[in-house]
Amino acid sequence: MEPIDGIMIDKRVESVFAEVLAEFRDWKVKYSKHLLRPLSIGKRVPSIPTSSDSSNIDGDSDTEQRLVQQVTVTSYSEDGTPASTSTISLQVIRAEVLEPHEPYESCAPISRNVFKGDDDDRMAFIPFADDATFDHVDHTLCYSSLAWQEDYDPDLEVISLEAAYRLHTVHHLPYEDIDSTGVLPFKLFSSPRKPGLFTLSRRRDLLIWKGTTIPHSYEFPSSFPSPNNLRRRLERINALFCPSLNCIEPLCTVHVEFNPMPPPRKPTIRLSELLNRVERPCEAGCFLQIGAVDLPPQWSEDDISSLKTILDIEPDMVPCDHAELCLKPCHEVLYYRKLLYPDPDELQIEYPNEEIKGKPSSLEFRDLETSFCANSQIQQGHFKELEVKKSKWGLGVFLLEPAKLGDLIVEYVGELIYEETFDSRGEVAGHRGRSYVFGLNEALSLDSSYMGNPSRFVDHVGTSSASGETQCNCRALVRLVNGEHRIGIFAVKNMEAGTEVLIDYGSAFFTR
Ligand SMILES: C[S@@+](CC[C@H](N)C(=O)[O-])C[C@H]1O[C@@H](n2cnc3c(N)ncnc32)[C@H](O)[C@@H]1O
């Protein structure tokens, strides 16, 4: 690290951070006192009289009697003392007594399963906090800590930003150098998996405090990599795509593994052989015409790094093609290619095709479990028109169009969770009396408590005690779709529009 004014960069970052921290704390104490003072003197809210204070019945219509109440409004001055008082008339409307809605759980709407794995190990809040019949202690044991007792202090975000700004504008330190000291409590620049403070500051409003010197219109540098840095740009774009070969969705919610850059490939064709493949010059000044150059062409570090990135991805291209990607003459590309692979004909060349000799040339896919038709119905998302409305058991799902035996009614979507989270959420679901979890496979369950579609309201019907036959008109079936387990709710009989969709939850559901 380069010394600046005799002080190492990290010492400078530490001292500016400490300076801003002290200023912020000083401001916060005064600001908090300023806010609290009026509260300790008097209430700021208008005083609303009770109905017994009603002063006037206005209007003489038989059908509509309007109750008018006089309300006293007090205004307070900055120091909290009453400044003025006035009286206004408010009309009181007597609302009809409303029927309470059936208890139900709301959720975020999703059209595809979302991988959750496990809930945060920190308990975010105490469910049923005022309900003595819920076993809070037992539920708390599902977590390792309590979120509200952790040290995270959002004030440190504005303090870090201010310190970074001062270090950059007053002390002339590049933001990259400030970030690499690791002294500030937050990273300024984003990494592929975690947004940095600069990005966060653009996404939401941070606290405005008196000591800030950051102009309102100031923009911190973007976390987007420089257009000259090909590798970082590719890494960023690559991370958007799902690593599952069956999945074509960018920003896929199901396969949340990070998509790393492919490992660098080694050349499989000798350079002399590659050069022999070029039959005619690609342009005036092609290496075929002017031969090898001895003096290094004037390339920046970014130019060389871009060629290295391209060679890592596709080393078996002729220099004329690489030249098009690098926007450089091919004889210059050839110079740096030789520099990057010093003795190309002596390289230990890998021949991947020989390595897999004896293995089958293509993978064989066999879906032993399911019919093509059922899977493709889920894949194509052809669902029935549905309506969620009051049913015998809270809310239920009703068909708005007829359905035939075998039709896919809807896909059951939700969060994909592991067993531990199934248990902790199960306690809450059991207590509220509404559960939305389906077992999907040995590892995962599908919970639509917090995210789902109308399928989460499908109710249960068991077997008739008279006939011993199931009364359900649909079945929930796990299907393997493109290597992924998904749940479809399928009709097991023909149904008219208006029919409630009913499945059999299974004998274990109501005994859990
Ligand atoms: C997947 S939710 C179905 C939607 C639910 N009716 C609602 O209003 O949210 C499952 C919950 O519905 C209720 N439920 C569904 N069918 C039922 C039945 N046949 N008997 C009793 N409760 C039922 C239970 O509370 C169950 O935990």
The ligand as an ORCA input file, in Angstrom:
! r2SCAN-3c Opt
* xyz 0 1
  C     -54.164    -25.432      2.156
  S     -55.214    -24.615      3.275
  C     -56.698    -24.506      2.386
  C     -57.224    -23.123      2.385
  C     -57.943    -22.706      3.612
  N     -59.346    -23.132      3.570
  C     -57.852    -21.208      3.838
  O     -58.876    -20.549      3.985
  O     -56.731    -20.692      3.858
  C     -55.438    -25.928      4.400
  C     -56.248    -25.515      5.614
  O     -57.621    -25.392      5.255
  C     -58.464    -25.928      6.272
  N     -59.209    -27.054      5.684
  C     -59.242    -27.418      4.405
  N     -60.057    -28.451      4.210
  C     -60.576    -28.782      5.403
  C     -61.499    -29.796      5.848
  N     -62.045    -30.657      5.040
  N     -61.794    -29.809      7.164
  C     -61.273    -28.931      8.007
  N     -60.398    -27.968      7.645
  C     -60.052    -27.892      6.361
  C     -57.523    -26.350      7.377
  O     -57.416    -25.270      8.246
  C     -56.217    -26.574      6.670
  O     -55.097    -26.420      7.518
*
